Amino acid sequence: MRAYRSIEWLDEPKALRLLDQTKIPGEIAYITYDDVAAIAGAIVDMVVRGAPAIGVTAAYGLAIAAWHSSAETLAEMKGHVAKADALLRTSRPTAVNLFWALDQMQQRVAQAKPTTIDAYREALVQAAHALAREDVEINKAIGQAALAIVPAEATFIHHCNTGGIATVDYGTALGIIRIAHEAGRKVHVYVDETRPRLQGSRLTSWELQQLGISHQIIVDGASGFVMKNKKVDMCVVGCDRVALNGDVANKIGTYNLALVAKAHDVPFYVAAPLSTIDRAMASGDLIEIEERHGDEITKIDGTSVAPAGAEVLNPAFDVTPGHLVTGIITEKGIIYPPYTENLSKLFNTLAQEE
């Protein structure tokens, strides 16, 4: 059992405790929130990051809004929560899990049919708890589905951070690596440092150390050298949104990694909970790409590494075309091209089973 938790609901007093990912690895620190605006700020500032973790955090944000509202009627309470929902939706635009989780909260609370303020508050908490539990089970199922393609001795390249701190627990792409390790596979990971915020070298390496998994940090530009000169079995990455045609929005640098993998015939897999697949989006060309402050590039830990006044373009994500993606690993199995056809089939089958 790991000694850290990315997201924790506190019953007394009603608050949300988040692992501050901006401090890792130098410090393991937690911040407690009892205000929805501060929770939205934590998402913007990347105190919490990773699409699944953002979604669950936003879900608990609605519960915080309700518990700390002074509303005297249920209708007024619902109005306060609706404003909190709208605020949370503005925090980060690219990760579809944020919007999916908030939609799920609306649906699940409506199904509970609360008729009092106390019942409404409790329904929000229980719906958020359910999303958190389900996230862990989904991540484990993704890892189990991937075991079929992971050899006994497996060398991975991984980009960004997709582990237990980017989710409620286990992780998506890093969860695949973790479960392969736990299943007795001999695993080694080349960890992209992931500029500009260094989620690979700061967070992924730290998590792999906790898990006792062999790894080496490489600069983002070294992936071609590694694939040419070292044995690499597959690239595994997470995602923030997948279009119906298999185009994948993920941390900036993912597209470059996919191109290099294609050039060296290295399979390129994307770990994607079904909640990350946006069926309303036909292609990745429609995905809104967040642009962040230039200081993330021009400074490292507050120290300038570029000339004063230099102009910066800092997209936080890029879109990898589906034709570069070998397979999409979901909790329902691995989906292969053609993606528009096979993803549609999967969702139609799931709809019939409901």
C-alpha positions as CSV (number, residue, x, y, z in Angstrom):
1,M,0.0,0.0,0.0
2,R,1.5,3.3,-1.0
3,A,2.1,6.0,1.6
4,Y,0.6,8.9,-0.3
5,R,-2.9,9.7,-1.6
6,S,-3.6,12.0,-4.5
7,I,-7.1,12.9,-3.5
8,E,-8.8,12.5,-0.1
9,W,-12.2,13.6,1.1
10,L,-12.3,14.7,4.8
11,D,-15.5,14.3,6.7
12,E,-14.7,16.5,9.6
13,P,-14.6,19.3,8.7
14,K,-16.0,18.8,5.1
15,A,-12.9,19.4,3.0
16,L,-10.8,18.0,0.1
17,R,-7.2,17.2,0.6
18,L,-4.9,17.2,-2.4
19,L,-1.3,16.0,-2.8
20,D,0.5,19.1,-4.1
21,Q,2.1,17.8,-7.3
22,T,4.0,21.0,-7.8
23,K,6.3,20.2,-4.8
24,I,7.2,16.6,-5.8
25,P,9.9,15.2,-5.5
26,G,11.4,17.7,-3.1
27,E,8.5,17.7,-0.7
28,I,5.5,15.6,-0.1
29,A,2.9,18.2,0.9
30,Y,-0.8,18.3,1.1
31,I,-3.2,21.2,0.8
32,T,-6.7,21.2,2.3
33,Y,-9.5,23.0,0.4
34,D,-13.0,24.0,1.6
35,D,-13.8,26.5,-1.1
36,V,-14.7,25.6,-4.7
37,A,-12.9,28.6,-6.2
38,A,-9.7,27.5,-4.6
39,I,-10.3,23.9,-5.9
40,A,-10.7,25.4,-9.4
41,G,-7.5,27.3,-8.9
42,A,-5.7,24.1,-7.8
43,I,-6.7,22.5,-11.2
44,V,-5.4,25.6,-13.1
45,D,-2.2,25.7,-11.2
46,M,-1.6,22.0,-11.5
47,V,-1.6,21.3,-7.8
48,V,-3.7,18.4,-9.1
49,R,-3.2,17.2,-12.7
50,G,-3.9,14.2,-14.9
51,A,-7.2,13.9,-16.6
52,P,-8.8,11.3,-14.2
53,A,-7.6,13.1,-11.1
54,I,-8.9,16.4,-12.5
55,G,-12.3,14.9,-13.1
56,V,-12.6,13.4,-9.6
57,T,-11.3,16.6,-8.0
58,A,-14.0,18.6,-9.8
59,A,-16.6,16.1,-8.6
60,Y,-15.6,16.6,-5.0
61,G,-15.6,20.4,-5.7
62,L,-19.3,20.3,-6.2
63,A,-19.7,18.5,-2.9
64,I,-17.6,21.2,-1.2
65,A,-19.7,23.9,-2.8
66,A,-22.8,22.3,-1.3
67,W,-21.4,21.7,2.1
68,H,-20.1,25.2,2.5
69,S,-23.2,27.0,1.0
70,S,-25.4,29.1,3.2
71,A,-28.5,28.3,1.1
72,E,-31.7,27.9,3.1
73,T,-33.7,26.1,0.4
74,L,-33.0,23.2,-1.9
75,A,-33.6,25.3,-5.0
76,E,-31.1,27.9,-3.7
77,M,-28.6,25.2,-2.9
78,K,-28.9,23.7,-6.4
79,G,-28.3,27.2,-7.8
80,H,-25.1,27.5,-5.8
81,V,-23.9,24.1,-7.0
82,A,-24.7,25.1,-10.6
83,K,-22.5,28.1,-10.3
84,A,-19.7,25.9,-8.9
85,D,-20.1,23.6,-11.9
86,A,-19.8,26.4,-14.3
87,L,-16.6,27.7,-12.6
88,L,-15.0,24.3,-12.6
89,R,-15.7,23.8,-16.3
90,T,-13.5,26.8,-17.0
91,S,-10.4,25.5,-15.2
92,R,-8.8,23.5,-18.0
93,P,-10.3,23.1,-21.4
94,T,-8.6,20.1,-23.0
95,A,-9.2,17.2,-20.6
96,V,-12.7,15.7,-21.4
97,N,-12.7,13.9,-18.0
98,L,-13.4,17.2,-16.3
99,F,-16.6,17.7,-18.2
100,W,-17.5,14.0,-18.1
101,A,-17.2,13.9,-14.3
102,L,-19.3,17.0,-13.8
103,D,-22.0,15.6,-16.1
104,Q,-21.9,12.3,-14.2
105,M,-22.4,14.1,-11.0
106,Q,-25.5,15.8,-12.3
107,Q,-26.9,12.5,-13.6
108,R,-26.2,10.5,-10.5
109,V,-27.5,13.1,-8.1
110,A,-30.7,13.4,-10.1
111,Q,-31.1,9.6,-10.0
112,A,-30.8,9.8,-6.2
113,K,-33.8,12.2,-6.1
114,P,-32.8,14.1,-2.9
115,T,-35.6,16.2,-1.4
116,T,-33.8,18.0,1.4
117,I,-30.6,20.0,1.6
118,D,-28.9,17.4,3.7
119,A,-29.9,14.6,1.3
120,Y,-28.7,16.7,-1.6
121,R,-25.3,17.3,0.0
122,E,-24.9,13.6,0.9
123,A,-25.9,12.6,-2.7
124,L,-23.1,14.8,-4.0
125,V,-20.6,13.2,-1.7
126,Q,-21.7,9.7,-2.5
127,A,-21.6,10.3,-6.2
128,A,-18.0,11.7,-6.0
129,H,-17.0,8.7,-3.8
130,A,-18.4,6.4,-6.5
131,L,-16.4,8.1,-9.3
132,A,-13.3,7.8,-7.2
133,R,-13.8,4.1,-6.6
134,E,-14.6,3.4,-10.2
135,D,-11.5,5.2,-11.4
136,V,-9.3,2.8,-9.5
137,E,-11.2,-0.2,-10.9
138,I,-11.0,1.2,-14.4
139,N,-7.2,1.7,-14.1
140,K,-6.7,-1.9,-12.9
141,A,-8.8,-3.2,-15.8
142,I,-6.7,-1.2,-18.3
143,G,-3.6,-2.7,-16.9
144,Q,-5.0,-6.2,-17.0
145,A,-6.2,-5.7,-20.6
146,A,-2.6,-4.7,-21.6
147,L,-1.0,-7.8,-20.1
148,A,-1.8,-9.7,-23.4
149,I,0.6,-7.5,-25.3
150,V,3.4,-7.1,-22.7
151,P,6.2,-9.6,-23.2
152,A,8.0,-11.4,-20.3
153,E,10.8,-8.9,-20.6
154,A,9.4,-5.5,-21.5
155,T,11.0,-2.2,-22.2
156,F,8.8,0.9,-22.4
157,I,9.0,4.5,-23.3
158,H,6.6,6.6,-21.3
159,H,5.7,10.3,-21.7
160,C,4.5,12.7,-19.0
161,N,3.0,11.2,-15.8
162,T,0.0,8.9,-15.8
163,G,0.4,7.1,-12.5
164,G,-1.3,7.0,-9.2
165,I,-1.0,10.7,-8.7
166,A,-2.5,11.5,-12.1
167,T,-5.5,9.4,-11.1
168,V,-7.1,8.3,-7.8
169,D,-4.8,5.3,-7.8
170,Y,-2.8,2.9,-10.0
171,G,-2.7,5.1,-13.2
172,T,-3.5,4.6,-16.8
173,A,-0.3,4.1,-19.0
174,L,1.9,3.9,-15.9
175,G,-0.7,1.6,-14.4
176,I,-0.1,-0.8,-17.3
177,I,3.6,-0.7,-16.4
178,R,2.8,-1.2,-12.7
179,I,0.5,-4.1,-13.3
180,A,3.0,-5.8,-15.6
181,H,5.7,-5.4,-12.9
182,E,3.3,-6.9,-10.3
183,A,2.5,-9.8,-12.6
184,G,6.2,-10.7,-12.7
185,R,7.2,-9.2,-16.0
186,K,10.8,-7.9,-16.1
187,V,10.1,-4.3,-16.8
188,H,12.4,-1.3,-17.7
189,V,11.1,2.2,-18.5
190,Y,12.7,5.0,-20.4
191,V,11.0,8.1,-18.9
192,D,10.7,11.2,-21.1
193,E,11.5,14.2,-18.9
194,T,8.5,16.0,-20.4
195,R,9.3,19.6,-20.8
196,P,8.3,22.2,-19.9
197,R,6.9,21.2,-16.4
198,L,9.1,18.0,-16.2
199,Q,6.2,15.7,-15.2
200,G,8.3,12.7,-16.3
201,S,11.5,13.4,-14.4
202,R,9.8,14.9,-11.3
203,L,6.7,12.7,-11.0
204,T,7.0,9.5,-13.0
205,S,10.5,8.8,-11.9
206,W,9.4,9.4,-8.3
207,E,6.5,7.0,-8.6
208,L,8.6,4.3,-10.3
209,Q,11.0,4.6,-7.4
210,Q,8.2,4.0,-4.9
211,L,7.2,0.9,-6.9
212,G,10.7,-0.4,-7.3
213,I,10.5,-0.4,-11.1
214,S,13.7,-0.1,-13.2
215,H,13.9,3.1,-15.2
216,Q,16.1,5.8,-16.7
217,I,15.1,9.4,-17.3
218,I,15.8,10.7,-20.9
219,V,15.4,14.1,-22.4
220,D,12.4,14.4,-24.7
221,G,14.7,14.6,-27.7
222,A,16.5,11.3,-27.0
223,S,13.6,9.1,-27.9
224,G,14.9,8.6,-31.5
225,F,18.4,7.7,-30.2
226,V,16.9,5.2,-27.7
227,M,14.6,3.5,-30.2
228,K,17.4,3.2,-32.7
229,N,20.1,2.0,-30.3
230,K,18.3,0.3,-27.5
231,K,15.6,-2.4,-27.4
232,V,12.2,-0.8,-27.0
233,D,9.1,-3.0,-27.1
234,M,6.4,-0.3,-27.0
235,C,5.5,3.3,-26.2
236,V,2.7,3.7,-23.7
237,V,1.1,7.1,-23.0
238,G,-2.0,8.4,-21.5
239,C,-4.4,11.0,-22.9
240,D,-6.6,13.9,-22.1
241,R,-9.1,13.4,-24.9
242,V,-9.6,10.9,-27.7
243,A,-11.7,11.8,-30.8
244,L,-13.9,9.2,-32.4
245,N,-11.4,8.7,-35.3
246,G,-8.6,7.8,-32.8
247,D,-6.9,11.2,-32.8
248,V,-5.4,11.7,-29.3
249,A,-4.8,14.9,-27.3
250,N,-2.1,14.4,-24.7
251,K,0.8,16.3,-23.1
252,I,2.9,18.3,-25.6
253,G,5.6,16.1,-27.1
254,T,3.3,13.0,-27.5
255,Y,3.0,13.7,-31.2
256,N,6.8,13.8,-31.6
257,L,7.1,10.6,-29.8
258,A,4.5,8.9,-32.0
259,L,6.3,10.0,-35.1
260,V,9.6,8.6,-33.9
261,A,8.0,5.4,-32.9
262,K,6.5,5.1,-36.4
263,A,9.9,5.7,-37.9
264,H,11.4,2.8,-35.9
265,D,8.5,0.4,-36.1
266,V,7.9,0.6,-32.3
267,P,4.2,0.0,-31.3
268,F,2.6,3.1,-29.9
269,Y,-0.3,2.5,-27.5
270,V,-2.6,4.9,-25.7
271,A,-4.2,4.1,-22.4
272,A,-7.7,5.6,-22.4
273,P,-10.5,5.1,-19.9
274,L,-13.8,5.2,-21.9
275,S,-14.6,8.5,-20.2
276,T,-11.7,10.0,-22.1
277,I,-13.1,9.1,-25.5
278,D,-15.2,12.0,-26.8
279,R,-17.9,10.5,-29.0
280,A,-19.2,13.9,-29.9
281,M,-15.8,14.9,-31.5
282,A,-15.3,13.5,-34.9
283,S,-11.6,14.3,-35.1
284,G,-8.7,15.9,-33.1
285,D,-8.9,19.0,-35.3
286,L,-11.8,20.1,-33.1
287,I,-10.1,19.7,-29.8
288,E,-9.4,23.0,-28.0
289,I,-5.7,23.1,-27.0
290,E,-4.8,25.0,-23.8
291,E,-2.0,27.5,-24.0
292,R,-0.2,28.3,-20.8
293,H,2.0,31.0,-19.5
294,G,5.4,31.5,-21.1
295,D,7.2,31.3,-17.7
296,E,6.8,27.6,-17.8
297,I,9.3,27.5,-20.6
298,T,11.5,30.5,-19.8
299,K,12.0,29.6,-16.1
300,I,12.9,26.5,-14.2
301,D,12.2,26.6,-10.5
302,G,12.1,30.4,-10.8
303,T,15.5,30.7,-12.6
304,S,15.4,32.2,-16.0
305,V,16.8,30.0,-18.8
306,A,15.9,32.3,-21.7
307,P,16.6,36.0,-22.5
308,A,14.4,38.5,-20.9
309,G,11.5,39.5,-23.1
310,A,11.8,36.5,-25.4
311,E,8.4,35.6,-26.9
312,V,7.0,32.1,-26.1
313,L,4.5,29.8,-27.6
314,N,3.4,27.3,-24.9
315,P,0.7,24.8,-26.0
316,A,0.1,22.4,-23.1
317,F,-1.0,19.6,-25.4
318,D,-0.7,18.3,-29.0
319,V,-2.9,16.0,-31.0
320,T,-1.5,12.7,-32.3
321,P,-3.3,11.5,-35.5
322,G,-5.0,8.2,-35.1
323,H,-3.0,6.6,-37.9
324,L,0.1,6.8,-35.7
325,V,-1.7,4.9,-32.8
326,T,-1.2,1.2,-32.8
327,G,-4.0,0.6,-30.3
328,I,-6.2,2.2,-27.6
329,I,-6.1,0.3,-24.4
330,T,-9.4,0.7,-22.5
331,E,-11.0,-1.0,-19.5
332,K,-13.1,-3.0,-22.0
333,G,-10.1,-4.2,-24.0
334,I,-7.7,-3.0,-26.7
335,I,-9.3,-1.2,-29.6
336,Y,-7.5,-1.3,-33.0
337,P,-8.0,0.6,-36.2
338,P,-10.3,1.6,-38.0
339,Y,-11.1,3.6,-34.9
340,T,-14.3,5.4,-36.0
341,E,-15.8,2.0,-36.8
342,N,-14.5,0.0,-33.9
343,L,-15.0,2.7,-31.2
344,S,-18.6,3.2,-32.4
345,K,-19.2,-0.6,-32.3
346,L,-17.8,-0.7,-28.7
347,F,-20.1,2.1,-27.5
348,N,-23.1,0.6,-29.3
349,T,-22.5,-2.8,-27.6
350,L,-22.1,-1.2,-24.2
351,A,-25.4,0.8,-24.8
352,Q,-27.2,-2.5,-25.6
353,E,-25.9,-4.1,-22.4
354,E,-27.2,-1.3,-20.2
